[in-house]
Amino acid sequence: MNRNQFTWLFFGFSGRVSRAPYFLAGLLIAIFQAFPLYRLTLAPEESSATDMWAMIFWGVFLLSIWSYVALGVKRLHDFGKPGILAIALFIPVISIVTFVILCLYPGHSGANQFGAQTNSPR
């Protein structure tokens, strides 16, 4: 995967993405979120390390929100649905069901209004 594909996958909103890349990219984002949180819990209270890991966690968290939305939009595009429905990924309880549906159900096999093929920008 080259840099342009990586940037498109995690930060772009055009095109479509299939189940496996959606799941694996979501897993990678979760790992990137978990590491600074883990380090934060290990840092002594009231130390500069705590402040540093807290800032790193919040930076990673804000970037991951953008990435989750971008992935959700592209996955919905694979179903032929508008990206605005990615809001469901941020509603408690519904978000879990939505994530599972997006991971398990195949999208449209042919071209649709969001792209000719999956896993590439429009």
C-alpha positions as CSV (number, residue, x, y, z in Angstrom):
1,M,0.0,0.0,0.0
2,N,1.5,3.3,-1.0
3,R,1.2,6.6,0.8
4,N,-1.7,7.9,-1.4
5,Q,-3.7,4.7,-0.8
6,F,-3.1,4.9,3.0
7,T,-4.1,8.6,3.1
8,W,-7.2,7.9,1.0
9,L,-8.2,4.9,3.2
10,F,-7.9,6.7,6.6
11,F,-8.7,10.3,5.6
12,G,-10.6,10.4,2.3
13,F,-14.3,10.4,1.8
14,S,-14.7,9.5,-1.8
15,G,-15.0,6.0,-3.2
16,R,-15.9,2.7,-1.7
17,V,-14.3,0.2,0.7
18,S,-15.1,-3.5,1.2
19,R,-15.6,-5.5,4.4
20,A,-12.0,-6.7,5.1
21,P,-10.2,-3.4,4.7
22,Y,-12.9,-1.7,6.7
23,F,-12.5,-4.2,9.6
24,L,-8.7,-4.2,9.5
25,A,-8.4,-0.4,9.3
26,G,-10.9,-0.1,12.2
27,L,-8.8,-2.6,14.2
28,L,-5.6,-0.7,13.4
29,I,-7.3,2.6,14.6
30,A,-8.4,0.8,17.8
31,I,-4.8,-0.3,18.5
32,F,-3.5,3.2,17.9
33,Q,-6.0,4.5,20.4
34,A,-5.3,1.8,23.0
35,F,-1.5,2.2,23.2
36,P,-1.4,5.8,24.5
37,L,-4.3,5.0,26.9
38,Y,-2.3,2.0,28.2
39,R,0.8,4.2,28.6
40,L,-1.3,6.8,30.4
41,T,-2.5,4.3,32.9
42,L,1.1,3.2,33.6
43,A,2.4,6.8,34.2
44,P,2.6,8.0,37.8
45,E,-0.1,10.4,38.8
46,E,0.8,14.2,38.7
47,S,3.9,13.6,36.5
48,S,5.0,15.1,33.3
49,A,4.6,11.7,31.7
50,T,0.9,11.7,32.5
51,D,0.5,15.0,30.8
52,M,2.4,13.9,27.8
53,W,0.5,10.6,27.3
54,A,-2.8,12.4,27.9
55,M,-2.0,14.9,25.1
56,I,-0.9,12.1,22.8
57,F,-4.1,10.1,23.6
58,W,-6.3,13.1,22.8
59,G,-4.5,13.8,19.6
60,V,-4.8,10.2,18.5
61,F,-8.4,10.2,19.5
62,L,-9.3,13.2,17.5
63,L,-7.5,11.9,14.4
64,S,-9.2,8.5,14.9
65,I,-12.7,10.1,14.9
66,W,-12.0,11.6,11.4
67,S,-10.7,8.2,10.3
68,Y,-13.7,6.3,11.6
69,V,-16.0,8.7,9.8
70,A,-14.1,8.4,6.6
71,L,-14.1,4.6,6.7
72,G,-17.8,4.5,7.6
73,V,-18.7,6.8,4.7
74,K,-16.7,4.7,2.2
75,R,-18.2,1.5,3.6
76,L,-21.7,3.0,3.2
77,H,-20.9,4.0,-0.3
78,D,-20.2,0.4,-1.0
79,F,-23.8,-0.3,-0.2
80,G,-24.9,2.6,-2.4
81,K,-26.0,4.6,0.7
82,P,-25.2,8.2,1.5
83,G,-22.3,8.9,3.8
84,I,-24.4,10.9,6.2
85,L,-25.6,7.7,7.7
86,A,-22.1,7.3,9.2
87,I,-23.6,9.3,12.1
88,A,-25.0,6.0,13.3
89,L,-21.4,5.0,14.3
90,F,-21.5,7.5,17.1
91,I,-24.9,6.6,18.7
92,P,-24.4,4.4,21.7
93,V,-25.6,0.8,21.3
94,I,-26.6,1.5,17.7
95,S,-22.9,2.0,16.9
96,I,-22.0,-1.6,17.8
97,V,-24.8,-3.0,15.6
98,T,-23.9,-0.7,12.7
99,F,-20.2,-1.7,12.9
100,V,-21.1,-5.4,12.9
101,I,-23.4,-4.9,9.9
102,L,-20.8,-3.0,8.0
103,C,-18.2,-5.7,8.7
104,L,-20.4,-8.7,7.8
105,Y,-22.6,-7.8,5.0
106,P,-21.2,-7.5,1.5
107,G,-21.7,-4.4,-0.5
108,H,-22.8,-4.1,-4.1
109,S,-20.7,-6.2,-6.5
110,G,-20.9,-3.9,-9.4
111,A,-20.4,-0.2,-10.0
112,N,-22.6,2.3,-8.3
113,Q,-22.8,6.1,-8.1
114,F,-19.9,6.2,-5.6
115,G,-17.4,4.3,-7.7
116,A,-16.8,1.6,-10.3
117,Q,-15.0,-0.7,-7.9
118,T,-14.3,-1.2,-4.2
119,N,-11.1,-0.3,-2.4
120,S,-10.2,2.7,-4.5
121,P,-11.0,6.4,-4.7
122,R,-13.7,7.4,-7.0
